[in-house]
Amino acid sequence: MCTQEAFQAQRSQLVGLLVSGSLEGFESVLDWLLSWDVLSWEDYESLSLVGQPLSHLARHLLDTVWKKGAWGCEQLVAAVREAQADSQSPELPGHWDPHSPQPAQDLQSHRPAIVRRLYSHVEGVLDLAHERGFISRYECDEIRLPIFTSSQRARRLLDLATVKANGLAAFLLQHVQELPVLLALPFQDAACKKFMSKLRTTVSAQSRFLNTYDGAENLCLEEIYTENVLEIRTELGMAGPPQQSPATLGLEELFSTRGHLNKDADTVLVVGEAGSGKSTLLQQLHLLWAAGRDFQEFLFVFPFSCRQLQCLAKPLSVRALLFEHCCWPDLGQQDVFQFLLDHPDRVLLTFDGFDEFRFRFTDGERHCSPTDPTSVQNLLFNLLQGNLLKNARKVLTSRPDAVSALLRKYVHTEFTLKGFSEEGIELYLRKCHREPGLADRLISLLRATSALHGLCHLPVFSWMVSKCHQELLLQGGGSPKTTTDMYLLILQHFLLHASPPDSAPGGLEPGLLRGRLPTLLHLGQLALWGLGTCCYVFSAKQLQAAHVDSEDISLGFLVRAKRAVPGSAPPMEFLHITFQCFFAAFYLVLSADVPPSSLRYLFSCGRPGSSLLARLLPAMCVQGSRCKEDSVEALLQEAEPHNLQITAAFLAGLLSREHRGLLAKCQGSETALRQRQACARWCLARSLHKHFHSIPPAVPGEAKSMHAMPGFIWLIRSLYEMQEERLAQEAVRGLDVGHLKLTFCSVGPAECAAMAFVLRHLRRPVALQLDHNSVGDVGVEQLLPCLSVCTALYLRDNNISDRGICQLIERALHCEQLQKLALFNNKLTDGCAHSMARLLMCKQNFLALRLGNNHITAAGAVVLAQGLRANTSLQFLGFWGNKVGDKGAQALAEALGNHPSLKWLSLVGNSIGSAGAQALAVMLEKNVALEELWLSNNCITYRGAEALLQTLERNDTILEVWLRGNTFSPEEIEKLSHRDARLLL
C-alpha cells in the first residue's frame, strides 16, 4: 500500500526516478496511467506540452496523481514499474477486439501495447490513413515533425484518433492488430541474453553524451539532438513523368523499403560533408536502440569507428572484431557467436567515417570465413560486400569524395545528410540555450548576418555559434563571414577559457595568441603529421613525438577517443576532422620550419597526377615528387585530397589581409607571411586558369558548357576565404563559358556566398545551373550579388521557399541579363505568386519560367495569370505537378489566349478536368504561337478531349497535345487516337 503521506515523503526520489531515464520513459508512464483511467484526457494534455523541461512535467504529474488519493499514488508507482519492464521487452501483451463498438476507448485501454506495435510502422500507417481520408496532409506533417521520435509520432496519431469522429479510431484498432509483430528473442540461452544486456549497456554508455565537438563538458545527446535534413538518393531517369524532389526523412526510416539501389545488398550508406552531423546521427541511432525506443528489429548493434579500425595492425576475424573490439561476452562466447552467425538479420554493424579509412575500397580479395583472421581492410570490405555476415545490416557514413562507383555496387540504399534546415538551426540553439531571451538574441543575430547564417547549416558551425555566444553577442565589431573567421573565433573562446578569470573577451589579441603559440604549433605539427599519414587517433607515443604535453591537451582541442583500443592508454583525437585541418593550416602558416614553396603541394591536393586538382596545376607546381620522408612536402603529397581541400581553404583564410596582420604580430615575420600569401595566390589563380582552359570547345551552334567538379568548388571557397576582390577578378578572367553546371556538388549557403564573391566578376553572362544541391533560402540570398551576370538560373530541388524566391525576384527585376528561371521541385506556394506575376509584367525579355512540382493552387494560378496578360516575351511555362485544378487552368487559359510568344506549356499532374480542358481548347482557338501543350496525368474525360480535338481542326500552329494518363477507357483511347495525330494518348 502507498499512502499519500508516504508518497509525498518520497517525492524527491520519485522525481529523480521519472527524470533519470528519458522522455520516452516518462511518456510510457503516461501511457499506462491513461490505460488504467488514472489520468483524464485533460490531465494527459496538460502533461504532454512540447518543449517543457522533463523535471517540470515530472513534478506536475506527481501533483496531479497526489490529488487523486492513495489509489492514484499506488497506480503511479505501478506504472513506473511497468514502464521499466517495457524497455526490456520488444513486444507487450495485448489483445483487443478489432471490431469493438467503442474503438476510441479500446485504443486508450490498450495504449501501451498499441504504441509498441505501431511505432515501427507509423510512417506506413500515416500514409494509409491519409490515403483513405481519415487524416489530412497537414495533420500528417504535424505528426511527422522532426522533433518527434517514432514512439511520439505513434502517440500523437492515437491522440488524434481520440478527438476525431470520422472512423480513424476504428481504422487504427483494426489495422494495428494486422501489423507484423517484432520477433521476440528466439532463444532462451542465458549467455545470449546476458550478452545482449551487456551490449545495450555498453552502447548506451558510449552514446548517452555528445562530446564529439567539446572536451570541456559533456552534453546529454537526448537533450541536444536535432534532426538534420536526410534525403534518399535515387537514380535520375531520362524518361517518364517529372520526378518528385527527394523526400526529407526521419532517422527511423533509415531501413525503409524504398529507394533501393541494389536490393540484394546489405549496406546503407549515409554521405555528408564534414561537419554535417553523420557521427551524431549514428550516435542517436545507437542510443535509441540501447534505450529500447527504436530499431528493435535488431537484437545486437555493434558500433565501430573507421579511424580507429585502421589503427589495428594485427589480422583479425569477424569474431575478434565483434567481441574484442566492441563488447566481450562474459560467458558462452561460442554459443553467442554461433547465434550471430545463425541469425544475421538480427545484427546491425555501423561504421562511422569511411572517408577517414586510409584504405581505398576494393572487391578484389574475397574472404568468407568468419573465424579466420585477415587484414582489417579486407575484413571491412568483405563485410560491406556481404561475403561475411550476409543479411546483417551495415550502416556506413562517409564524405562524398571517398565513395567510389565500385563501393556503390554493394550499397542497398544511399542517403544524403544535408545538415540543419533553418528551422533545425533555431531548434538546436533553443535546446542549447534555455535561458530566457538568449536563444532569441542568437537567432536574431543569425538572421541579420546571412553569411554566418549560411555557415550554420552545418551542425559543427551551429555548435560553434552556441559555444561562442558571448563573443558573438558582446564583441559588437561585426560577425564572422568566412569559415576561417569562425574557427579563429572558437580558438579565441578556448584560449580565453584557458586564461586567467580576469581576461576580458576583447577579440583575438596578438598577446593572447603569442602566449600560447608553442601549444598551437605543437597541435599543428601533430595535425599535419596525422593528415599526411591518414592518422586521426593519436597514441601517447605519437603525442610525445609531436611534443604535445598535458598543458597542450588541456586547451581542449584534443579529447579522448570514444572507443579506445583495449590494452593501451586512452588515445586522443581532435574534436573534429575540420579542427585537425585548421591546426595543420595554422602550422603551415606560422611554423619557421615550413618553406613557402611547400604550399604548392597543398594546392596540388595529393601526389602528382593523383587528383583532379593535381592535373589542373602546371608541372612546376609539383616538381620533385621525391621528398624527404616526414617532410612537409611528403606529408602534403600523401594526405587525402578532401582533407587537403579543407586545409587549403583554411590556409587561404589565415593569409587574408584581415588575419595576416594578427599572425604577423604573433609570429614576428611579415616577410615570411607575404611569401606564403604570394605562393597561395599564385597557386589558386593558376589552378582556376588551368581548369578553365581544360574545358572542351563548344559544339557549333551551342553555348560553351562547363560541368564543375567538387574540386572547383573548393578552389572557389579558398578564393572566398582569402577575401581579395582583385584575386577573384583575375581568377575568372579566363572563364569563357555560356553554361556553368554545378549539379550534385553539395552546394550549400556557404558555397553560394563563395560563388557570388567570385562569379560576379565574370566578363560575360552565364547560365548557372545549381540543381540537386542544398541552396535553400539563405543560399539564394547569398547568390544575389552575382545575379546580374546570369542569363539563366536553375535551382531544381534545393529546398527553397517563398521567402527565398521573393528575394530573388526582387533582385531579378533589376538584372537585364536574366531571362530564365527553373524552380521546380522546391517548396513554393501561392505566397510567391504576386512576385512571379510582377516579374512577368516588368521583364519583357523574360523567356522561361519553370515552376513544376511545387505547391501552387488555383489561387496562385489566378494571380500569375495577371502577369501573363501583361507579358509579351515568355516562351516556356512549366507548371507540372502543382494543384491548379480547373479554376487555375481556366485563369491561365484566359490569360494566354492572345499571348504572342508562348511555345510550350506544361500542366501535367494538376487535377485538371474537362472544364479546364474546354477552357484550354478555347485558348487554342485564339493562340497562334503555342506549339506544345502537356496535359498528361490529369482528370480529363472524353468530353474534354473532344473539345480539344475540335480546336485542333482550326489550329495549324499546335504540334502536340499530350493527354496520356487521363481518365479514358480503352475504347475511348482507340476512338480518339484516329482523329488527329497531334493528340498524343
KAURDA-V703599 format. One record per helix or strand. SS is the DSSP state (h for helix, s for strand). FROM is the first residue (numbers start at 1). TO is the last residue. If there is no record, write none. Layout:
ss: (SS/SS)
from: (FROM/FROM)
to: (TO/TO)
This chain:
ss: (h/h/h/h/h/h/h/h/h/h/h/h/s/s/h/s/s/h/s/h/s/h/s/h/h/h/s/h/s/h/s/h/h/s/h/h/h/h/h/h/h/h/s/h/h/s/s/h/h/h/h/h/h/h/h/s/h/h/s/h/s/h/s/s/h/s/s/s/h/s/s/s/h/s/s/h/s/h/s/h/s/h/s)
from: (4/11/23/41/54/69/103/111/137/150/168/190/209/219/221/230/248/251/267/278/300/306/316/318/333/344/347/354/374/376/393/400/405/411/422/438/450/459/469/483/510/517/538/540/550/558/572/577/596/612/619/632/641/657/670/705/710/725/739/749/766/776/790/801/802/820/827/829/830/848/855/857/858/876/883/885/904/914/932/942/960/970/983)
to: (9/20/35/46/66/86/109/131/143/163/178/207/210/220/224/232/249/253/271/290/305/309/316/324/342/346/352/356/374/385/398/402/408/417/432/448/455/467/475/497/515/532/538/545/554/560/574/590/603/616/622/638/654/667/693/707/722/731/741/759/769/789/794/801/812/822/827/829/842/850/855/857/869/878/883/896/906/926/934/952/962/977/984)
